[in-house]
Amino acid sequence: MTKTLQRAVRRIAALPARDQDEFARWMIEELADEARWDHALRRSQSRLGRMARAALADHKGGRTRRLDPDRL
């Protein structure tokens, strides 16, 4: 365990039990969300690549226009 993580754990351990549990539930959910995003991005790499190539081809073919944030 890194020193930074050790410091964080000490601070969390000093919290009331209810707050420790709340923090633990939040951290577990955050880690699960991160894992889901990683999995989704790994699964979609080939599709994202195809979409990027299509977008570049559209741009090179003059089928795009400059983004105007005021018109979104």
Secondary structure, 3 states (H helix, E strand, C coil): CCHHHHHHHHHHHCCCHHHHHHHHHHHHHHHHHHHHHHHHHHHCHHHHHHHHHHHHHHHHCCCCCCCCHHHC
